[in-house]
Amino acid sequence: MKKPHLLRSTVLVIGVMAGVLPDRATEAALKEQLESVSQTMAKGPFQPAWESLQAHQDPEWFRDAKFGIYTHWGPVTVGAEEGPAGGQWYGHSMYDTNSPTFRYHQRQFGDQHTVGYKDMVPKFTAEKFNAGEWAELFAKAGAKFAGPVAMHHDNFAMWDSQLTRWNSLGMGPHRDITGELETAIRARGMKFITTFHHGFAWRYFEPAFQFDATDGQNADLYTEAHAPKAPPSQHFQDTWLAMVDEVLNKYQPDLIWFDFEFFAVITPEYQQKLFATAYDWAAQNHRTIGVCQKSRDIHKYTSILDFERGREDRLVPYPWLTDSAAGEWFYQKSAPYKSVRTLVGMLVDIVSKNGCLLLDVGPAADGTIPQAARERLLGMGEWLKLNGEAIYGTRPWKIYGEGPTKQAKAGGFSENADKPFTAQDIRFTTKGDALYAIALDVPKAEVKIASLGLGAGKIDSLSLLGSEAKVDWKQDQDALTIQPVEKWPGQHAVTFKIILRK
């Protein structure tokens, strides 16, 4: 933990306890951070213009990594954990009079005119949080990159911030969550990421202006009072940009990720400043960085394209990302989890189309990873121990796969969760001389792969990853036919390693 930053945050907390809002301190910090942004862009090779930003190259490590983990966790969890469905946006839905969360909050915590989201922050104490245990679990799951949701829509910074008193060192846990995770994750050889969702804060708290936000005393949390659908203020966008720059300079993430298409309310001017700042910061610090966002229009110029709970429906030439969740985004005791089989099938399908998976796990409010989530992550890790050769560092084949299960559409919210893959759904990856054919369920009969008939090239050898079993197979003009073995490795997808004759 960085002692000078701890001292400054402590001073801010004392000021708040004495009843003095830290406006001067945070405004001075904002001015200083914006000057840092300006200096970074002035010295760097990238200008805040789409034409200039097109020159950026996404990091090669991202294409190799394939699988990452991130965590939705913060004051939202306090309300969402026991609350009704819809509590995933607790800071918004607790003020929505039509939401069950509104009534739940009144019963559990009190009337929103006096007990608002600001009062959830002290309840977020994270007393059992252990960054080392989290990072160890992520490593065992097979993740190659990991990190926290640095700031969700609720404007609460999960780092030691000088730009807002609403941060995890100054309030709630009184710990630098992002800093602790950075140290633990890097110590286990993973790349470090931070995700940012605070572009939506301008809309998220609009219902609160009818309740405890009406007095304006906590505008640094709820944003400045404004009419619904009003455009964001310059101050809001300056703060949005400065917060990202603060995290870049303090924690040096290898990947940063942004929620909402077109960054929610953030204007193109600030979007371009963001990319230029990140790319110029990386260039000046001799680092590589990836920036993920959700707009295809922006992706025409720059960025790694991300799909929330969705994916591409075909093989594409550019690397991309799916962000999805093992259960709900924030931990909710009543919410179900995806099975390991579903998660493995999702990962393989994504990788075969030139993508990577960023999987969310929502910790409990006390900082523990729920047992059901641990089981899913460890199950994925066991599968990757046997089959990781066909995932990490691979590149797509000439087609992504074949089989009866079809994706309904490309883009976000297209996971087809109700359509499990079968053993006849085959996905392909390549590495060096090897072609990997992955059956997305454990076969109960022979596997016939039409794409690997003799027209694809004559097969010299075929083996089964994770097993010494002899595999009987036959290749003819129409297909490659593989006979089942007595005991398949693992309980999920199985991988055939194929060497084609040169």
Phi, psi and omega per residue, in radians:
M1 nan 2.491 -2.999
K2 -1.582 1.895 -2.960
K3 -1.062 -0.727 3.116
P4 -1.026 -0.689 3.125
H5 -1.194 -0.635 3.092
L6 -1.061 -0.735 -3.136
L7 -1.105 -0.801 -3.108
R8 -1.126 -0.721 3.141
S9 -1.138 -0.623 3.126
T10 -1.111 -0.696 3.102
V11 -1.050 -0.733 3.134
L12 -1.116 -0.721 -3.137
V13 -1.100 -0.745 3.117
I14 -1.047 -0.707 3.110
G15 -1.078 -0.710 3.131
V16 -1.155 -0.759 -3.133
M17 -1.082 -0.547 3.125
A18 -1.402 -0.039 3.089
G19 1.580 0.259 -3.124
V20 -1.927 2.026 3.106
L21 -1.202 2.391 -3.022
P22 -1.447 0.829 -3.069
D23 -1.077 -0.821 -3.089
R24 -1.119 -0.747 -3.118
A25 -1.130 -0.813 -3.106
T26 -1.243 -0.609 3.104
E27 -1.175 -0.644 3.078
A28 -1.156 -0.714 3.106
A29 -1.134 -0.668 3.110
L30 -1.110 -0.787 3.127
K31 -1.045 -0.749 3.139
E32 -1.137 -0.709 -3.115
Q33 -1.212 -0.656 3.096
L34 -1.173 -0.567 3.043
E35 -1.158 -0.652 3.054
S36 -1.064 -0.749 3.099
V37 -1.042 -0.814 -3.114
S38 -1.090 -0.758 -3.140
Q39 -1.151 -0.686 3.113
T40 -1.073 -0.802 -3.132
M41 -1.209 -0.585 -3.132
A42 -1.160 -0.557 -3.061
K43 -1.643 -0.188 -2.981
G44 -1.679 2.950 -3.127
P45 -1.368 -0.240 -3.068
F46 -1.842 2.407 3.072
Q47 -1.812 2.690 3.121
P48 -1.310 1.134 3.117
A49 -2.570 2.431 -3.065
W50 -0.975 -0.665 -3.101
E51 -1.078 -0.710 3.107
S52 -1.234 -0.691 -3.054
L53 -1.213 -0.334 3.114
Q54 -1.068 -0.397 -3.068
A55 -1.320 -0.217 -3.096
H56 -1.197 2.422 3.095
Q57 -1.855 2.231 3.098
D58 -1.158 2.547 -3.047
P59 -1.159 2.449 3.134
E60 -1.169 -0.538 -3.135
W61 -1.029 -0.575 -3.128
F62 -1.106 -0.741 3.137
R63 -1.122 -0.509 -3.138
D64 -1.444 -0.513 -2.920
A65 -1.250 -0.786 3.051
K66 1.230 -0.631 -2.975
F67 -2.425 2.188 3.096
G68 -2.360 2.903 -3.120
I69 -2.304 2.417 2.997
Y70 -2.389 2.971 -2.954
T71 -2.306 2.097 2.934
H72 -1.465 2.006 -3.036
W73 -2.812 2.414 3.131
G74 2.814 -2.830 3.121
P75 -0.988 -0.491 3.072
V76 -0.964 -0.683 -3.075
T77 -1.032 -0.607 -3.115
V78 -1.002 -0.756 3.123
G79 -1.432 -0.690 -3.040
A80 -1.240 -0.523 -2.994
E81 -0.966 -0.825 -3.121
E82 -1.818 -0.152 -2.979
G83 -1.365 3.098 -3.120
P84 -1.333 2.957 3.035
A85 -0.977 2.499 -3.060
G86 1.739 -0.148 -3.137
G87 -1.339 0.037 3.133
Q88 -1.127 -0.457 3.034
W89 -1.895 0.965 -2.948
Y90 -0.971 -0.751 -3.098
G91 -1.127 -0.344 3.066
H92 -1.652 -0.913 -3.000
S93 -1.233 -0.379 3.107
M94 -1.183 -0.293 3.101
Y95 -1.810 -0.055 -3.124
D96 -1.533 1.910 -3.043
T97 -1.113 -0.280 3.120
N98 -1.613 -0.025 -3.058
S99 -1.698 2.476 3.016
P100 -1.029 -0.463 3.129
T101 -1.143 -0.559 3.095
F102 -1.034 -0.852 -3.112
R103 -1.236 -0.638 3.089
Y104 -1.050 -0.782 -3.124
H105 -1.072 -0.730 3.136
Q106 -1.099 -0.739 3.139
R107 -1.186 -0.728 -2.987
Q108 -1.483 -0.637 -2.979
F109 -2.162 -0.553 3.137
G110 2.340 3.088 -3.103
D111 -1.190 2.379 -3.051
Q112 -1.163 -0.296 3.092
H113 -1.173 -0.451 -3.139
T114 -2.103 -0.623 -3.129
V115 -1.886 1.613 -3.070
G116 -1.867 -2.866 -3.122
Y117 -1.098 -0.575 3.110
K118 -0.965 -0.510 -3.102
D119 -1.488 -0.115 3.022
M120 -1.392 -0.467 -3.056
V121 -1.039 -0.836 3.135
P122 -1.106 -0.368 3.141
K123 -1.391 -0.239 3.113
F124 -1.543 1.534 -3.034
T125 -1.769 -0.366 3.026
A126 0.909 0.740 -2.976
E127 -1.163 -0.327 -3.129
K128 -1.895 0.170 -3.124
F129 -1.125 2.266 3.095
N130 -2.398 1.816 -3.065
A131 -1.057 -0.652 3.133
G132 -1.105 -0.711 3.120
E133 -1.161 -0.703 3.081
W134 -1.049 -0.895 -3.068
A135 -1.087 -0.645 3.117
E136 -1.131 -0.729 3.092
L137 -1.099 -0.769 -3.132
F138 -1.089 -0.691 3.116
A139 -1.146 -0.737 3.115
K140 -1.145 -0.469 3.092
A141 -1.285 -0.215 3.141
G142 1.646 0.170 3.134
A143 -1.206 2.498 3.065
K144 -1.899 -0.151 3.001
F145 -2.570 2.597 -3.061
A146 -2.829 2.804 3.101
G147 2.929 3.123 -3.053
P148 -1.638 2.796 2.754
V149 -1.192 1.831 -3.057
A150 -1.191 -0.661 3.060
M151 -2.653 2.159 3.092
H152 -1.551 -2.955 -3.122
H153 -1.098 -0.239 -3.018
D154 -1.468 0.046 3.060
N155 1.173 0.298 3.104
F156 -1.713 2.065 -3.082
A157 -1.422 2.162 3.122
M158 -1.560 0.627 3.092
W159 -2.564 3.016 3.099
D160 -1.381 1.628 -3.035
S161 -1.843 2.451 3.002
Q162 -1.642 -0.037 -3.048
L163 -1.693 -0.199 3.113
T164 -2.679 2.444 3.045
R165 -1.271 -0.306 -3.127
W166 -1.467 1.312 -3.124
N167 -2.421 2.798 -2.952
S168 -1.258 -0.298 3.050
L169 -1.503 -0.660 -3.113
G170 -1.400 -0.433 -3.089
M171 -2.444 3.041 3.058
G172 1.039 -1.969 -3.086
P173 -1.189 -0.406 -3.017
H174 0.989 0.780 3.105
R175 -2.493 2.595 3.072
D176 -1.462 1.517 -3.049
I177 -1.040 -0.828 -3.123
T178 -1.106 -0.757 3.138
G179 -1.092 -0.747 3.133
E180 -1.142 -0.710 3.128
L181 -1.201 -0.675 3.092
E182 -0.976 -0.854 -3.119
T183 -1.071 -0.803 -3.073
A184 -1.214 -0.695 -3.111
I185 -1.214 -0.797 3.118
R186 -1.119 -0.590 -3.132
A187 -1.100 -0.371 3.140
R188 -1.814 0.296 2.981
G189 1.414 0.185 3.122
M190 -1.651 2.662 2.986
K191 -1.256 2.667 -3.075
F192 -1.898 2.341 -3.141
I193 -2.218 2.710 2.987
T194 -2.338 2.466 3.134
T195 -2.057 2.586 -3.033
F196 -2.237 2.193 -3.096
H197 -2.151 0.133 -2.939
H198 -1.421 -0.048 3.004
G199 -1.081 -0.431 -3.116
F200 -1.548 -0.093 -3.109
A201 -0.987 -0.569 -3.138
W202 -1.023 -0.623 3.101
R203 -1.593 -0.606 -2.983
Y204 -0.966 -0.753 -3.036
F205 -1.695 0.146 -3.129
E206 -0.957 -0.691 3.100
P207 -1.139 -0.385 -3.105
A208 -1.200 -0.326 -3.117
F209 -1.204 -0.179 3.048
Q210 -1.622 -0.031 -3.065
F211 -2.243 -2.159 -2.980
D212 -1.308 -0.195 3.112
A213 -1.445 -0.065 -3.016
T214 -1.137 -0.449 -3.088
D215 -1.442 -0.160 3.085
G216 1.300 0.054 -3.101
Q217 -1.215 -0.366 -3.100
N218 -2.125 0.670 -3.140
A219 -1.084 -0.404 3.094
D220 -1.249 -0.224 2.994
L221 -1.787 -0.931 -3.023
Y222 -1.436 -0.091 -3.006
T223 1.317 2.900 3.123
E224 -1.087 2.467 3.114
A225 -1.030 2.334 -3.134
H226 -2.725 2.803 3.111
A227 -1.269 2.613 3.077
P228 -0.947 2.387 3.114
K229 1.273 0.092 3.081
A230 -1.146 2.581 3.111
P231 -1.175 2.707 -3.109
P232 -1.210 2.623 3.083
S233 -1.356 2.811 3.056
Q234 -1.082 -0.675 -3.138
H235 -1.073 -0.723 3.117
F236 -1.077 -0.792 -3.103
Q237 -1.249 -0.621 3.045
D238 -1.042 -0.780 -3.130
T239 -1.150 -0.721 3.092
W240 -0.961 -0.855 -3.115
L241 -1.188 -0.748 -3.110
A242 -1.102 -0.629 3.135
M243 -1.131 -0.699 3.086
V244 -1.134 -0.747 3.133
D245 -1.099 -0.663 3.106
E246 -1.066 -0.776 3.126
V247 -1.157 -0.708 3.096
L248 -0.975 -0.827 -3.050
N249 -1.328 -0.520 -3.096
K250 -1.514 -0.604 -2.972
Y251 -2.135 -0.141 3.027
Q252 0.857 0.957 -3.132
P253 -1.128 2.596 3.097
D254 -1.466 -0.365 -3.116
L255 -2.549 2.345 2.999
I256 -2.150 2.568 -2.954
W257 -2.352 2.456 -3.075
F258 -2.209 2.349 -3.140
D259 -1.470 2.745 3.059
F260 1.301 2.336 3.043
E261 -1.082 2.407 -3.066
F262 1.017 0.475 3.068
F263 1.020 0.583 -3.129
A264 1.098 -1.972 -3.034
V265 -1.648 -0.034 -3.039
I266 -1.202 2.293 -3.056
T267 -1.364 2.760 3.139
P268 -0.947 -0.622 3.117
E269 -1.002 -0.815 -3.120
Y270 -1.330 -0.544 3.040
Q271 -1.014 -0.826 -3.117
Q272 -1.184 -0.627 3.048
K273 -1.080 -0.686 3.136
L274 -1.058 -0.893 -3.131
F275 -1.071 -0.791 -3.133
A276 -1.080 -0.745 3.116
T277 -1.053 -0.843 -3.117
A278 -1.116 -0.804 -3.102
Y279 -1.198 -0.703 3.128
D280 -1.209 -0.679 3.072
W281 -1.028 -0.800 -3.138
A282 -1.096 -0.771 -3.128
A283 -1.080 -0.756 -3.101
Q284 -1.250 -0.404 3.141
N285 -1.818 0.233 3.080
H286 0.960 0.814 -3.141
R287 -2.203 2.881 2.936
T288 -1.863 2.640 3.100
I289 -2.556 2.524 2.987
G290 -1.957 2.511 3.082
V291 -2.154 2.107 -3.100
C292 -1.813 2.417 3.064
Q293 -2.690 3.067 -2.872
K294 -1.944 0.061 -3.063
S295 -1.718 2.174 3.053
R296 -1.137 -0.562 3.136
D297 -1.115 -0.747 3.083
I298 -1.198 -0.633 -3.125
H299 -1.104 -0.363 3.051
K300 -1.040 -0.474 -3.090
Y301 -1.792 -0.778 -3.015
T302 -2.879 2.999 3.007
S303 1.672 2.898 2.921
I304 -1.650 2.194 -3.093
L305 -1.392 2.319 -3.106
D306 -2.080 2.549 3.073
F307 -2.166 2.124 3.090
E308 -1.364 2.149 -3.121
R309 0.819 0.745 -3.135
G310 -2.789 -3.001 -3.089
R311 -2.951 3.000 2.991
E312 -1.223 2.636 3.125
D313 -1.792 0.187 -3.124
R314 -2.697 2.976 3.057
L315 -1.322 2.247 3.136
V316 -2.150 2.736 -3.044
P317 -1.382 -0.215 -3.066
Y318 -1.860 2.601 3.033
P319 -1.251 2.580 -3.111
W320 -2.590 3.124 -3.025
L321 -2.423 2.469 2.892
T322 -1.874 2.269 2.918
D323 -1.890 2.198 -3.135
S324 -2.515 -3.129 -3.056
A325 -2.276 2.536 3.060
A326 -1.175 -0.601 3.069
G327 -2.326 -2.111 2.946
E328 -1.534 2.868 -3.126
W329 -1.059 -1.054 3.020
F330 -1.614 2.545 -3.094
Y331 -1.029 2.289 3.073
Q332 -2.445 2.091 -2.991
K333 -0.995 -0.578 -3.059
S334 -1.478 -0.117 -3.018
A335 -1.472 2.467 3.093
P336 -1.369 2.910 3.083
Y337 -2.051 2.646 2.987
K338 -1.182 2.643 3.079
S339 -1.338 2.814 3.064
V340 -1.060 -0.703 3.123
R341 -1.009 -0.769 3.124
T342 -1.105 -0.768 -3.111
L343 -1.150 -0.707 3.109
V344 -1.127 -0.804 3.117
G345 -1.038 -0.715 3.097
M346 -1.057 -0.853 -3.124
L347 -1.024 -0.842 -3.075
V348 -1.130 -0.767 3.133
D349 -1.048 -0.762 3.133
I350 -1.095 -0.845 -3.099
V351 -1.086 -0.660 -3.119
S352 -1.130 -0.354 -3.117
K353 -1.798 0.246 3.073
N354 1.441 0.426 -3.135
G355 -1.934 3.091 3.048
C356 -2.278 2.757 -3.140
L357 -1.980 2.246 2.976
L358 -1.945 1.909 -3.012
L359 -1.805 2.215 3.112
D360 -1.522 2.433 2.941
V361 -2.196 2.205 -3.135
G362 -1.653 1.919 3.093
P363 -1.218 2.761 3.014
A364 -1.203 2.847 -3.084
A365 -1.051 -0.509 -3.127
D366 -1.392 -0.103 3.097
G367 1.786 0.026 3.098
T368 -1.544 2.619 3.029
I369 -1.526 2.110 -3.113
P370 -0.972 2.565 -3.060
Q371 -1.016 -0.708 -3.141
A372 -1.083 -0.653 3.093
A373 -1.206 -0.733 3.097
R374 -1.008 -0.770 -3.122
E375 -1.070 -0.718 3.124
R376 -1.136 -0.776 -3.120
L377 -1.144 -0.774 3.139
L378 -1.163 -0.581 3.068
G379 -1.122 -0.715 3.072
M380 -1.124 -0.692 3.119
G381 -1.084 -0.702 3.109
E382 -1.111 -0.718 3.120
W383 -1.140 -0.724 -3.119
L384 -1.213 -0.469 3.034
K385 -1.046 -0.683 -3.127
L386 -1.446 -0.600 -2.928
N387 -2.102 0.046 -3.077
G388 -1.014 -0.462 3.092
E389 -0.983 -0.550 -3.109
A390 -1.568 0.033 -3.099
I391 -2.053 -1.103 -3.053
Y392 -1.165 2.353 3.055
G393 1.215 0.192 -3.119
T394 -1.545 2.927 3.023
R395 -2.288 2.782 -3.107
P396 -1.155 2.735 2.977
W397 -1.501 -2.957 -3.102
K398 -1.245 -0.418 2.977
I399 -2.305 2.749 -3.107
Y400 -1.435 -0.483 -3.115
G401 2.949 -2.955 3.113
E402 -2.654 2.906 3.077
G403 2.378 3.008 -2.989
P404 -1.371 -0.370 -3.038
T405 -1.520 2.023 -3.056
K406 -1.880 2.486 3.056
Q407 -1.426 2.308 -3.028
A408 -1.172 -0.639 -3.089
K409 -2.780 2.825 3.012
A410 -1.532 2.782 3.046
G411 1.819 -2.949 -3.093
G412 -1.195 2.683 3.076
F413 0.992 0.902 -3.135
S414 -2.408 0.724 -3.060
E415 -1.351 -0.275 -3.106
N416 0.971 0.795 -3.069
A417 -1.052 -0.422 -3.118
D418 -1.543 0.065 -3.131
K419 -2.155 1.494 -3.141
P420 -1.151 2.563 3.087
F421 -1.247 2.790 3.132
T422 -2.062 3.033 3.103
A423 -1.211 -0.287 3.080
Q424 -1.532 -0.098 3.010
D425 -1.488 1.976 -3.051
I426 -1.982 2.396 3.069
R427 -2.186 2.535 -3.045
F428 -2.013 2.490 2.936
T429 -2.435 2.882 3.131
T430 -2.394 2.675 3.018
K431 -2.745 2.091 -3.086
G432 1.032 -2.238 -3.131
D433 -1.492 -0.100 -3.013
A434 -1.633 2.447 2.952
L435 -1.977 2.247 -3.141
Y436 -1.885 2.246 3.058
A437 -1.975 2.046 -3.013
I438 -1.950 2.037 3.054
A439 -1.459 2.206 -2.950
L440 -1.459 0.242 2.918
D441 -2.693 2.851 3.130
V442 -1.261 2.114 -3.075
P443 -1.163 2.479 3.029
K444 -1.895 -0.088 3.120
A445 -2.583 -3.007 -3.133
E446 -1.103 2.625 3.113
V447 -1.853 2.154 3.141
K448 -1.983 2.131 -3.087
I449 -2.015 1.796 -3.057
A450 -1.157 -0.543 -3.099
S451 -1.219 -0.198 -3.087
L452 -1.993 0.564 2.918
G453 -1.170 3.102 -3.060
L454 -1.042 -0.384 3.104
G455 -1.122 -0.378 3.114
A456 -1.452 -0.169 -3.072
G457 2.065 2.566 -3.089
K458 -1.320 2.366 -3.120
I459 -1.472 2.259 3.062
D460 -1.540 -0.694 -3.120
S461 -2.648 2.709 3.111
L462 -2.531 2.286 3.126
S463 -2.418 2.972 -3.080
L464 -1.975 2.074 3.141
L465 -1.103 2.414 3.106
G466 1.405 0.175 -3.097
S467 -2.605 2.553 3.039
E468 -1.651 0.042 -3.070
A469 -1.076 2.470 3.036
K470 -1.324 2.269 -3.095
V471 -1.860 2.174 3.074
D472 -1.565 2.274 -3.103
W473 -2.593 2.801 3.120
K474 -2.514 2.349 3.097
Q475 -2.026 2.201 3.030
D476 -2.266 -2.967 -3.045
Q477 -1.108 -0.541 -3.016
D478 -1.542 -0.554 -3.007
A479 -2.977 2.912 2.883
L480 -1.700 2.216 3.125
T481 -2.018 2.187 -3.096
I482 -2.039 2.247 3.128
Q483 -1.460 2.565 3.123
P484 -1.139 2.580 3.066
V485 -1.663 2.890 -3.092
E486 -1.131 -0.681 -3.128
K487 -2.405 1.997 3.116
W488 -1.388 2.535 3.084
P489 -1.300 2.241 3.096
G490 1.344 -3.088 -3.047
Q491 -2.027 0.061 -2.997
H492 -2.188 -2.389 -3.128
A493 -1.126 2.634 3.109
V494 -2.143 2.599 -2.999
T495 -2.105 2.232 3.035
F496 -1.789 2.207 3.090
K497 -1.676 2.158 -2.999
I498 -2.150 2.322 3.026
I499 -1.961 2.053 3.115
L500 -1.530 2.526 3.104
R501 -1.144 2.363 -3.136
K502 -1.419 nan nan
